[in-house]
Amino acid sequence: MSLLGLFRWLGGTPVGALIRDSTWGFAIVEMIHLLALAVLGGTILILDLRLIGLGLRRQPVRLLARELSPWFTGSLLVMVVSGTVLTSGETLKCFYNQAFRWKMLLLAAAIAFYYTLHWKVVRSDGGEVGIASRLAGVISLMLWLSVGVAGRAIGLI
């Protein structure tokens, strides 16, 4: 099955029809998506600013990451599910939208970075703000901000 075929299938599901045909369906799912975005953004901001050395300096990074991890993971899962539902209501618009493609590419990069290099820096934190932690924090913030900008651009392009 091609990528276009996958998008057409998604649009043909009962969920896709419900979102497309409902007066409030898209708005309700988008609200859930944005609330999850707020939680996700908050966890990223707190942890990355700590990595950079701009906040919560008395809090060990490893402990902070452990406490924020369930919030990050939960909100990311809600965003992926709600984003898929939103996409099912306008599949062809999303398929041909360059901003959507950039968002998906950047999202994959941000998630891969978070669960690999970022996580390695967090786990190896010795309490000092070094070049590795600053770099990981800045790259993470840039990636996640880029995902948000691309997501916002979907409606503009």
Buried (B, 14 or more C-beta within 10 A) or exposed (E): EEEEEEBBEBBEEEBBBBBBEEEEBBEEBBEBBEBBBEBBBBBBBBBBBBBBBEBEEEEBBBEBBEEBBEBBEBBBEBBBBBBEBBBBBBBEBBBEBEBBBBBBEBBEBBBEBBEEBBBEBBEEBEEEBBEBBBBBBEBBBBBBBBBBEBBEBBEEE
